[in-house]
């Protein structure tokens, strides 16, 4: 936040940049602080966060369950045939769908015997999230979720090998069926294999050129005008370039420190689900979104930061079991 202020001042930024800063502080920084406080006070715990995440994700997918079954979710969509659900963009829907796949796998692997409702809910979430991700055509989400799921599976394979193999086989068969039979996902996969970047490479090169002109503190939080003067797209479509362009090398250093202090506790405590979800989010961010403006990305970032920042405190559920 301090570097954002300095960059805005140095670059003489106007009202839009300061409004962006105020929004960042109120909407995201205070949200993270409040959620962290509730977690540290044990008012909420990991079980609660996963339950809320599951319900929130199901709300995005359940209304379209009929279209998933009859295949209508893959045709007749407004956004070039890509499914966007209740969101404004298929890439946003793909972000939620990828998170849903990872959460569902974790619920399946970690479910206790006798909790059939949790298992059924997790399976339903996994099925709908997989279909939604494929229908969204979010190619960055496809790559990111594969990497995140492999990381999660490799870390948990000794605990539930049969369950993990079954889950991966099911998702694999479902994905192959969709990608070979449905035109829009098949076309998106072909574009991914061919290396078609939808102008992203041009956008990234343009952002890099602008960064080299002001590398120390960047341009301030309102970078859209600088981008439009040199290109036809006003977003960097990459969170790292977004930070570099707005706050320069100083901001990039701060962002690296931020990620270290979020992920290091998770690494020390072997918080695999936190690392998997955060890894997916950051990987998706390399193809779209930005660090300080995107509401969808930043709300997920704040929640997952709290999930990662567990300092070995037992959850409320474990406290009850011990008592």
N, C-alpha and C positions, 0 to 999 in steps of 0.2 A: 504494500500500500504506500509506503514511504517513497519507493522508487517510482511508482506511478505518479505521485504528486510532483516529485522533482522533474521527471520527464515532461509532464504537462507544463510546468513553470518555465523550464529551459526553452521549450519549443513555442511558448506563447500560445498555447492551445485555447480554443474558445469554449463556448457553453456546452457543446456536445461532448467533449472530452471530460469535462468536470461532471456532467450528468452521468456519464458512463462510470466514472470513479465512485460517485455517490451510490449508484445502483449496485456496483460491485460490493461496496462496504455493507450496505443495508441488506441486500438480498442474499449474498453468499457468505461474506466474512462473519456477519452476526449469526447467520443460520448455522454455520459450522461451529461457532463458539457456543451457541445455545445447545446444539445437539451433543457436543462434547461434554458440556456441563451435565446434561441429563444422563449421559452414559457414565461419567465418572461418579455421579451420585447414585448410580444403580437404579435410577427411575426407568431407564430403558436398558436393554441388554441385546446381545447378538441375536438371540432367539426372537425378540420383538422386532428388530430391524429386518430380519429375514422374512418374518411373517408379513410385515407391512409392505416390503418389496414384492412379495409374492402376490398379495392382493392388488397392489397398484399395477403390476404387470398384467395380471389376469383381466383387469378392467379394460386394458387396451386390446385384448385378444378375444375374449369370450363372445362379444357381440358379433364377431365375424366367423364364429365356429362353423356355421352352416355353409358359408362361402368356402371355407377351407375344405370341407368334406366334399362338396360338389365341384370344386375346382374353379369356381367363379372368382376367387381371390386373385387368380393369375391372369384374368382377362377383363377388359372393359374398365380399367382404372384410368383416372384422369391424367396422372403424371406419367405420360409415355408408357402406359400399361403397368406401371410399378405401384405396388400397394403402399399406401401411406396411412391407412387407418384414420384415427382421430387427429393425427399430427398434421403439421403443415408441409412435411417433406418426407419422402421415402427413406432418406438417410437417417432422419430422426427416429422413425419407426424401427429401422434396422438397429439403431443403437439400443433401444429398449429390448428388442427381440434377442440380440446377442447376450445382453445381461440376463434375460430370462432363461436362456439355455444353460448358462453357467450356474445360476441359482438353482434351477431344477436338478441339474446333475448333483450338486452338493446336497440337496435335500434327499435325493435318492440314495446317495452313498452313505450319508450320515444318519439316515432314519433308523429309529429304534424299533425292535420287534414289537408288534402289537399296535403300532400307529399306522393302521391301514389308510386312514383318511389323509394323513400327510403324504404317504407314498402315492396314492391316487392323484392327489392335487399336484404333486411334483411331476408325475408322468403326464398329466394333462397340460401343465404349463410347458413342459419340455416339447411336447408335440406341437402345440400352438405356436410357441416361440420359434421353433425350427421352420414351420411353414411360413410364418410371418417374415422371418429373415430372408428366406429364399424368395418370397414374393416381393419383398422390398427392392430387390436388386442392388442392395448396398454391398458393393464388391469389397470395399475396405472392411466392412463388418464381417464378410465371409472369411477373409484372411485372418482378421483379428480373433474371431471366435475359435477358429481351428487352432491357432497358436495357444490361446488361453486354455482351451479344453485339453490339449495335449499336455500342457504344463500341469494342470490340475490332476489329470489321470496318472501321469508319471509319479506324482507325489503321493497318490493314494492307492496305487495298484496293489500294494501288498495287503491292504486292509480288505478290500472287496473286489478281487480280480474278476470273478465271474460277472458281478453286477456291472462293473465298468465295461467289460468286453461286450456284454449284452446291450448296454446303453449305446455304445459307440457303433455297434453293428446296426442297431435299429435306426439311429440317426443317419448312418451312411446309406443304408438301403432307401430310406425315405428321400434323402437328398439326391441320390442317383436317379430315382424315379421321377422326381420333379424336374431336374435339370435336363433330362433326356426327353421328357414328354411335353413340357410347357414352354411355349415360344419365348416369352419375355425373359425368364430366368436363363434359358438356354442361350439367348442372344447376349445377355450380360456376362455369362461365363465365357463365351467366345471372345468378347471384347477384352475381358481380363487376361485371357491366355494370349491374345494378340498384342497386349501391352497398350491398348487404347486408354488414355488417361483422362478423357473428357476435358482437355485443356489444362489439367492440373500441372503438368510439367511446365507449361508456359507461365502459369500463374506463379509457381514456385521460383522459376528463374527470374521473373520480374521482381518478386519480393526480395530475392537474394541481391539483385542489383541495387535496389533501393536501400537495403540494409548496409551495403558497403559504403554508401554515400554518407550515412550517419550512424556509425557502428557503436558508439559509446553509450548514448542514452536514447537512441531511436528518435521517433517522430512524435511521441505522445500517444495517448489512447485513441485519438481519432485519426486512424491511418487511411481512411477510405478515400479521401481526396488525393493523397499521394499515390495510392494504387490506381485510381481512375485516370490520373494524368498520364500514366505510363502503360495502362492496360485497360481492358474492357470489363474486368471483374474486380469488385471492391473488397473481396475477402481473400485472405492468404490461403485458406483451405488447409491449414496446418498449424497446430498449436505452438510448435517450437518457432516457426517463422513468425507467427503472430506475436509471440513474446519478444523476439529479436527486433521486429520492426517497430513495435510500440516502445520498448524500453532498452533496446540495445544489448550489448554484452553484459552490462551491469544487471539488467533485468534477467538475462539468461542465467547468470550466476545465481541470482536469488531464486529463480525457478528450480534450478538444479538442487539447491540447498533445501528448498521446500519439499521436493520429491524424496530427497534422502531422509529427512526427518519424519516423513510419512511412512516410507517403506521399510526403513531399518528396524523399527519395532516389530513389524510384521515378519520380517526375516528372522529376527531373534526368537520370536515365539512360534515360528512355523505356522503362521496364520495363512494357510494355503488359499482359502476362499477369498480373503482380502486381497492378496497379491494377484490372484487370477482375475478378479473383477477389475482391479485397478490397472492391471496389464492390458486387459481388453479395452478399457476406456482410453488409455493413452495410445494404444495402437490405432483405434478408430480415429482418434484426434489427429493422427498423422495424415489423414486423407480428407478431413473436413472439420468443421466447428472451429472455435477459437477459445482462448483461455479465459477471457474476462467479459465477453459479451454474450455468449451463447447460454441461454437459460437452461436448456436441456442438459448440456454438457456440465455446467457448473454445479447444478443441483446434484447430479450424480456424483461429481467429483467430491463435493462436501460430505455427502453421505458415506462414500467409500473411504474417504480419508479417516473418518471416525471409526469405520470398521477395521482399518489397518492399524489405527493408533490404540491398540489394546496393550496396556502395560501389565499384563499378567493378572489382572483383577478377575476373580471368578464372577460368573454371571449370576443374576438373581436366582435363576433356576438351580444352579449348583449350590448356592447358599441354602436354598430350601431343602435340597437333598441331604446336605451335610447336617442340617439341624434335625 
